[in-house]
Amino acid sequence: MSPTEFVYRFHDYIVFGASALLLFGYASLTYWLYWNFVVGRRRFLQAAFFVSAVVAVGSTVFGTYWFILKPVNVEPLIRVQLAEDVQVILSQQVSGGEDDGGFRFSQKGISTETQVWTTAQCLAALLQQDISIIKDSGSAIRRAFDYIERSRLESGNGGWSYVKGMNWGVTEIDAWVAVAYLYSLRADNAAVIWGSNEMADVISKARMALDLIVARQHTDGGWSVIERTENPKHVRTYSTIMALWALAEAEQNGQVLRGRESQYHAAVTLGAKWVLGSFRTVSGFSGWWPNPSNVSPVGEYPGLTAQTLFVLSKTKLTQAFIGADPRFKDAVDAFIGFALDGNDNGGPLTLRKLAPNETAHDSDRYLEGRSETCEQSTFLWYPWTIAAAVALAKDPLLRDYQQGQLRKISLGLLTRIDDVSQFVRGDAAIYPTAEVLLVTGYSLPPNRQSLPSGIDGS
């Protein structure tokens, strides 16, 4: 048994042991009171004592089980929140005009501008839900895909840009579009959105986005926000994991994959090796940073690290070597430890407020020798910590105690419904709502084989 496993199991032993000692103490006190003050008294007093004892000890037993040992059933509350978030996101869609079908970036009225990035994120979030939630939204979803296609760049290397007027495509936006198309091709979603005569065209559009992603991959396996170059300093972690996620999803769709098996698989293998190779520990934090070429990164990025682990867990379905890599194992251990215990720089994620989220440093925006710049992205720790914990908790190669701790992380975060509502409604942008909606939908059936232990009261 490793020291980490011993610590976590010892904590569980303390909780159960304290509960047992409490019950033993109450029982001993009841026994002592009876033999010193009740025995030999009138039957009425003895009966009253026994009733009081049963109520007192029974309440203790019930309270211990209900508030400490019994998992909480929060699924109904989560599903109510999901339904509300779906309506909030749909309210962001533009009707009419040249932007018809697109989703606005701002939810506070600061701007009415639509974005393909935002639209693709909102689509992925909607399409990750139980079909019963979005069954009446087929038309809105189709209009969103039409907006994306109207916004596709015809010049340069194609793809989609940050905003109108830019003439170069962005890898992570291409990847979000690919993920949205792949989600729309799931059987239940496709039945609501596409006609049988449209499927071939949709598959073709998904492949166009995926082929563009493959063409952008650097020889070392990573991706830049821009087209492929010969400069490894252009590679960025977020661009890479988004490209890897899209291709990993494609490997699970036989229709899209057909004829491209070796091409996509080779790209995923090389990309996964690059991601594992960029894992490191700096100043007490183990994980990933936005710019892997920065030899002295500043700060900690738990959100980016959690999303990277989520993507690796998806990729591992076709890349068995990931689970055997010691860097993956170290990353999982570090993730669990940081989520539950924190480090010298701060407390655990399970107790952290939702609003503090890390943003890429100004210096990470610039690409050596190029006029293009990276978006100064903010990496949300809350949704992707849940996603990583839920995905990893079902990893058969992890130990039982690790799976237990991962379920504890996801359950603890999913129960913070009020905090989540305040966070996503208070943000000026809609993408926090989209990312939370996507991940929460991923955490619940039928998208999962089973719930994280305790969410459904099991």
N, C-alpha and C positions, 0 to 999 in steps of 0.2 A: 504494500500500500504506500503510495507516494505521500509526502508531507502535506501537499495541498488537499488530497483526498481525505487524509486523516483530520485536517482542520474542519472541513465541511461536515464530515460525518460526526465529529465531536460536537459541533454546534447542534445537530439534530438530536444527538444523545442528550444534550443538556436540556433542550426543550421538552422532550418526552420524560426525561428523568425528573425535571422540576414539576411537571404535571403529576407524575406518579407520587412524588413526595408530598405534594399539596393534598392529594386525596388521602394518602396514608395519615397525614397529620390530622385532617378532619375526622377521619375514622377513629384515630386514637383518642382524640379529644372527646368524641361522642362516647366512646367506651369508658373513659375515665369519669366523665360526668355521670354516666348511668350508675356505675358501681359506688360512687361516692355520695351522690345526692338523690338518686331516683329509686334505687332498689329498695324494696320494702315499703314504699309509699303506696298510697291508694291507687287502684287500677286506673282511675280517671287521670291522675297525674302522670302515670306511666304511659298511658295511651297518648296523652298530649305531648309528652317528651318524644315518643317514637315518631309521631307525626311531624314534629318540628325537626327532628334529626333527619328524617327522610327528605323533607323539603330542603333543608340546608345542604345536605350532602348531595342530594339529587341535583339541585341547582348548580352546585360546583361542578359535578360531573358533566351536566348538560352544557354549562358555560365553557368548560375546558374544551369539550369536543367541538362546540359550535364556533367559538371564536378563535381557537388555536389550532385544532387538529383538522376540522372539517374544511375542505376546499369550498370556496365561495362560487356560487353560480352567477357569473356576471354576463353570460352570453346574451340574455334578453336585453339588458341595458346596452350592450355593445351593438346589437343589431338595430336598436332604435337610433343610436348615434350614427350608424352607417347610413340608414335611410335619410336622415337629416343632411348628412354630408353629401349624399348623391344629389339631393335637391339644390343644395348650395352651389355645387359645381355646375349643374345644368343651368342655373340662373346666370352663370357667367357667359353663356353662349350668345353670340351675336346673331340677330335675325335680320336678314336683308342687307343689301349693299354688297360691295366687293369683298367684305370680310365675313359674309354669311357663313355660319357654321363654325367659325373660329371661336376660341375661348380667350376672354380678356385676362391679362396678367394681373391687373389690380382688382381687388374686391372692395376697395374703399372709395372708388370713384376718382382716384388720383389721375388715372389715365384710362381711356377706353381702347387703347391699342391691343390688338390681338397678336399672339405669337404662335408659331408652329410648335415651339418647345412646350409651352404651356398647354396647347391643345393636345399634343401627343401624351403628355403626362396625365391630363384629365381623362383622355380616352383609355389609357392603360388602367387607371384607377377604376373607372366605371366597368370596364370589361373584366376586372378581377372579381367582381361581386357575383353573388348568387343570381342566377338568371331571373328569379322572381322579382328582384329589385329593379332590374333594368329592362324588363320585357316590353314596357311601353315606350322605351327611349330609342327604339331602332332608327326612327327617322332622324332624330337629333344626332345620333352617332354617325349615320351615313353622311349627313351634311358636314360633320367635322372632318371626315376623311376627304370629302370633296374639297374642302378648304385647304387641307394639306396638299392635295395634288395640284391645286391652282397655284400654290406657293412654291412648288418644286422649282429649283433653279434650272434654267435651260443652258446657261453658259458655264464656263469653267468646268469644274469637276462634278457639277450637279449637287444633289442633296438639298439641305435646307439651312438657311442662315439664321442668325440671332433675330434680326429685325428686317423690315422692308428696306430696300435700298442697298443692302449689302450683297455683294456678288460672289461670296465664297461660302461653301457649306461647312457645317460644324459637325464633327464626328458624333458627339453625344446626342445632338438633336436627331441625326440620322438614326442613331440607335434607339432612341425613344420612339420614333416613328415605326421602326421595324418591330419593336416589342408590341406596339399598339396593333399593328397589322396581324402579328402572330396570335395575339390574344383574340382578335376578332374572328380568327379561323377555328377557334375551339368549337366543337360541335354545337353546344347550346347557343353560344353567341352567334355563330354563323347562321343558325336557323332563324334568328330574330333580325339580323342585319342584312344578310346577302341572299339573293335569289340563286337558285342552282346554276343558272346560266351566267352568273357573275363570278363564280368561284375562281375560274381560271385566270380572270383578270386581276383579282385580288391577290392570288398567289404570285402572279407575275410582278405586281407592285411591291410585294414583300421581298421578293428576290432582288429586285432592283436596289432596294435600300441595303440589303445584306451584301450584295456584290460590291456596292460602293464602299461598305465598311471593310470588307476583305482587302480591297485595293488600297486602302489607306494604311494598312498594317506595316509597321517598320520591320526591318530585317531581324531586330532583336526581340520581336514579339509584341512590343507595346504599340500604343496609338497616340497620336497627337490630336489636338483639337482641329488641326488643319490637314491638308492632304499629306501623303507620305513624303518625307524628305530623307536626306542622308544624315541629318543632324540628330543624334540621340537626345540632345538637350531639349528638343521640341516635345518629347513624349510627356504625357501627363497621366496621373493615376486615374482620375475620374473618366477621362476619355477612354482609357483602356478597359476599365471595368464595365462601362456601359456597352462598349463594342462587344466585349466578351459575353455579357448577359444576353444581348440580342442573338448572338451566334449560338449560345448554349440553348436558348429557347428554340431556335431553328432546328437544332439537332433532335428535338422532341416532336417535330412536325414532319411526318413522312412525305406529305404532299409538297411542302416547300423544299425539303431536303433532297428530293429525288433528282439524281443527276449531278448533285453538288456534294455528295457525301464526303469524298476525300478532300475537297477544297475547304469546306467548312471545318471539318475535323482537324485538319492540319493547322488552320488558323487558331482554333480553340486551344489546341495543345501548346502551340508556341506562346499564345497569349497567357495561358495559365502559368507556364514556366516563368514568364517575365514577372507576373504578379507575385509569385512566390519568391522570386529573386529580389524583389524590391521591399520585402518585409524587413524591418529592422527595429532596434531599440535605441532610443535617444532620450537622455535625461529622465529615465524612469518610466517612459511610456513606450509600449511595444505596439507597432501597427504600421500604418501607411500614412504618407504625407502627400499633399497635392502635386508637388514638383519633385520627383524622385532624383533629379540631377542635383538638387540642392544638398550639398554635403553637410550642412549645418542647419537643419530645419528648426524653426521656432514654433513652440507650442505643441499642443496635442490635438489629434483629430479623431475622436471616438466615432463620430458619425460616418466619416469616410471609411474608417477601419471596419465598422460594422457592415456597411454596404459591400465592402470588398469581400468579407467573409460570407455574406449572403450569396454573392455572385459565385464565389468558389464552391459553395455547397451545391449550387445549381450545376456548375460546370463538372463537378465530381461525378455526376451521373454517367458521363461518357469518358471521363478521364480518371481512371482508378488510381493513378500515381499520386494524385493530390492528397488523398487520405493517408498515404504512406510517407509523405514528405515531412520530415521533422519540423520544418518551418511552419507548416500548416498546424501541426499539433501544438507548437509553441504559441502560435497566434490564437488558437482556441483557448488555451489555458490563460493567456494574458487577457483575452476578452472577458472571460468569466470572472477572473480576479478583479479587473477594473470595474466591471458592471456591479459586482456585489460588494467590493471592499474599497474601491478607489485606489489612490496612491498618495505619495507624499505631497503632491500638488493639489489634491482635492478629494472630495468624498465620492461615494459610489454613485453610479448612474441611476440606480433604483431610487435614490433619494434626491436626485438633481432636479432643479426646475427645468421646465421644457424650453424656456425662451433662450438661455445661453447656448448659442450654436456657433461653431467656428467657421470663419470665412478665410478663403485663400488669401495669402499675403499679396500686397501690391506687386512685389517683385516677381511673384509667380505668374503674373499675367503676360509677361513679355516673352516673345519667342525670338531667340537670337537670329539677327539678320533678316527678320520678316516684319512686314508692316501690320500683319494681323495680330490680334491679342486674344487671350483667353478671357472668358467671363470670370469675374471675381465671385465664384460660387460660394454659397453658404451650404454647409453640410449638416443636415438635421440629424441629431443623434437619436432622438426618440423613436421614430418609425423604423429606422434601419437596425437599431438594437433589437427591437421586437422581431424583425424579419430574420436577422441572423440567429437569434435564440431559437425561434420556432423551427427554422430550417435545420439547424445543427442538432436540435434535441432528438431528431429521428435518425441521426447518423449511427448506423450499427457498429461502426468502428470506435465510437466514443464509449467510455466507461459509464457504468450505471450512475455513479455519483455525478459525473459531468452532465449527463442527460437530465438528472434531477435538478441540478443547479440552473441549467438552461431553461427548464420549465418554470422554475421559480422566478427567473428574470422576466420571462414573457408574461407570466400571470401577474406579477407585481406591477408591470408597466401597463398592461391592458386594463387593469382595474382603476387607473387614474383618469376616469372618464371626464370628470369635471375640469381637471387641469387641462386635458387635451382640448376640450371645447373652448375654453378661454384662450388657449394658445392659438388655435387655428382661426378663430373668429377675430382675434385681435391683430393678426398679421395683415399688413397691407396687401400682400400677394396671395394668390390662390394656391400656389404650388404646395405650401405646407398641408393644406386640406387634401390635395390630391395624393401626396405621398403617404399621409396618415391613412387615408381611405384605401389606397392600394394595399398597404401592408396589413391593415386590419382585416381586409377581405381575404388576404392570403392566409391569415391566421385561423380563419374559421372554415368549417366544412361548408360545401363539398370540396372546397379548394385544397383542404388538408385531409389526409387519411384519418386523422383524429385531432382533437383539440389539444392544446397544451394542458397538461394535467391540472384540473381544478377549475378551468374556465367554464366547463359545463357542469360543475359540481361533482365530477367523477373522482 
